[in-house]
């Protein structure tokens, strides 16, 4: 059985562009990271993100990742512009960050809508342990965040 070159290239492209596992999240590594409408530096620039901005990986191809942002928009970003650090963004008007995973626990701080927080530990009880870039950490309800 022989394959044509075109068919072989099609198979290789299909393998390289396989969708990532659902729920794979990364964060932007540096301020001023450019998002594009196609996987090319010559494509239209559609968005500029700041450091720690969380994104969900949709597709990964050589050197590029197609990502979904908190607004649900899809765009392309260079793979090297993303960090493995997992962050979330506050979607509630204000999220209460508590000492324990309990609504009655003392308040550590409050995070406003749009604030990025580092994920310190994923929980299974509807809470996640987060860390603010100033060093404070605590538990916040998952329903108040995007990126999990």
URZI-V514843 format. One record per residue. RES is the residue in three letters. PHI is phi in whole degrees, -180 to 180 (none if undefined). D_CENTER is the distance of its C-alpha to the mean C-alpha in whole Angstrom. Layout:
res->RES phi->PHI d_center->D_CENTER
res->RES phi->PHI d_center->D_CENTER
//
This chain:
res->UNK phi->none d_center->43
res->UNK phi->-118 d_center->42
res->UNK phi->-113 d_center->39
res->UNK phi->-77 d_center->39
res->UNK phi->-60 d_center->37
res->UNK phi->-61 d_center->35
res->UNK phi->-68 d_center->34
res->UNK phi->-62 d_center->33
res->UNK phi->-64 d_center->30
res->UNK phi->-63 d_center->29
res->UNK phi->-66 d_center->29
res->UNK phi->-62 d_center->27
res->UNK phi->-61 d_center->25
res->UNK phi->-65 d_center->24
res->UNK phi->-69 d_center->23
res->UNK phi->-65 d_center->21
res->UNK phi->-98 d_center->19
res->UNK phi->-61 d_center->18
res->UNK phi->-61 d_center->15
res->UNK phi->-75 d_center->13
res->UNK phi->-63 d_center->13
res->UNK phi->-59 d_center->12
res->UNK phi->83 d_center->9
res->UNK phi->-87 d_center->8
res->UNK phi->-118 d_center->4
res->UNK phi->-138 d_center->4
res->UNK phi->-132 d_center->5
res->UNK phi->-70 d_center->8
res->UNK phi->-81 d_center->11
res->UNK phi->-137 d_center->14
res->UNK phi->-61 d_center->15
res->UNK phi->80 d_center->16
res->UNK phi->-72 d_center->13
res->UNK phi->-93 d_center->15
res->UNK phi->-107 d_center->13
res->UNK phi->-121 d_center->16
res->UNK phi->-88 d_center->17
res->UNK phi->-154 d_center->18
res->UNK phi->-79 d_center->18
res->UNK phi->-160 d_center->20
res->UNK phi->-67 d_center->21
res->UNK phi->-95 d_center->24
res->UNK phi->-74 d_center->22
res->UNK phi->-68 d_center->21
res->UNK phi->-80 d_center->19
res->UNK phi->-115 d_center->17
res->UNK phi->-166 d_center->15
res->UNK phi->-123 d_center->14
res->UNK phi->-111 d_center->12
res->UNK phi->-96 d_center->12
res->UNK phi->-57 d_center->11
res->UNK phi->79 d_center->9
res->UNK phi->-62 d_center->7
res->UNK phi->-81 d_center->3
res->UNK phi->-140 d_center->2
res->UNK phi->-102 d_center->4
res->UNK phi->-77 d_center->7
res->UNK phi->-105 d_center->10
res->UNK phi->-143 d_center->13
res->UNK phi->-125 d_center->14
res->UNK phi->-128 d_center->17
res->UNK phi->-46 d_center->19
res->UNK phi->81 d_center->17
res->UNK phi->-136 d_center->14
res->UNK phi->-132 d_center->11
res->UNK phi->-88 d_center->11
res->UNK phi->-128 d_center->8
res->UNK phi->-111 d_center->8
res->UNK phi->-99 d_center->7
res->UNK phi->-58 d_center->8
res->UNK phi->-82 d_center->12
res->UNK phi->92 d_center->11
res->UNK phi->-76 d_center->12
res->UNK phi->-105 d_center->12
res->UNK phi->-158 d_center->12
res->UNK phi->-114 d_center->13
res->UNK phi->-142 d_center->12
res->UNK phi->-64 d_center->14
res->UNK phi->-56 d_center->12
res->UNK phi->-68 d_center->14
res->UNK phi->-85 d_center->12
res->UNK phi->-110 d_center->9
res->UNK phi->-101 d_center->9
res->UNK phi->-75 d_center->9
res->UNK phi->-58 d_center->9
res->UNK phi->-93 d_center->7
res->UNK phi->-127 d_center->7
res->UNK phi->-130 d_center->7
res->UNK phi->-124 d_center->9
res->UNK phi->-71 d_center->13
res->UNK phi->-105 d_center->14
res->UNK phi->-76 d_center->17
res->UNK phi->-56 d_center->20
res->UNK phi->-153 d_center->20
res->UNK phi->-109 d_center->19
res->UNK phi->-87 d_center->21
res->UNK phi->-104 d_center->20
res->UNK phi->-114 d_center->23
res->UNK phi->-66 d_center->25
res->UNK phi->-132 d_center->25
res->UNK phi->-79 d_center->23
res->UNK phi->-158 d_center->26
res->UNK phi->-61 d_center->26
res->UNK phi->-91 d_center->30
res->UNK phi->-69 d_center->28
res->UNK phi->-59 d_center->29
res->UNK phi->-77 d_center->26
res->UNK phi->-92 d_center->25
res->UNK phi->-163 d_center->23
res->UNK phi->-118 d_center->22
res->UNK phi->-113 d_center->18
res->UNK phi->-80 d_center->18
res->UNK phi->-55 d_center->16
res->UNK phi->93 d_center->13
res->UNK phi->-75 d_center->13
res->UNK phi->-91 d_center->10
res->UNK phi->-129 d_center->11
res->UNK phi->-79 d_center->11
res->UNK phi->-82 d_center->11
res->UNK phi->-90 d_center->15
res->UNK phi->-161 d_center->15
res->UNK phi->-81 d_center->15
res->UNK phi->-110 d_center->18
res->UNK phi->-116 d_center->19
res->UNK phi->-105 d_center->21
res->UNK phi->92 d_center->19
res->UNK phi->-124 d_center->18
res->UNK phi->-138 d_center->16
res->UNK phi->-84 d_center->17
res->UNK phi->-123 d_center->15
res->UNK phi->-132 d_center->16
res->UNK phi->-82 d_center->16
res->UNK phi->-65 d_center->17
res->UNK phi->-83 d_center->20
res->UNK phi->107 d_center->21
res->UNK phi->-68 d_center->21
res->UNK phi->-140 d_center->20
res->UNK phi->176 d_center->20
res->UNK phi->-103 d_center->19
res->UNK phi->-134 d_center->18
res->UNK phi->-66 d_center->18
res->UNK phi->-60 d_center->15
res->UNK phi->-64 d_center->16
res->UNK phi->-95 d_center->15
res->UNK phi->-130 d_center->12
res->UNK phi->-123 d_center->9
res->UNK phi->125 d_center->6
res->UNK phi->-118 d_center->8
//
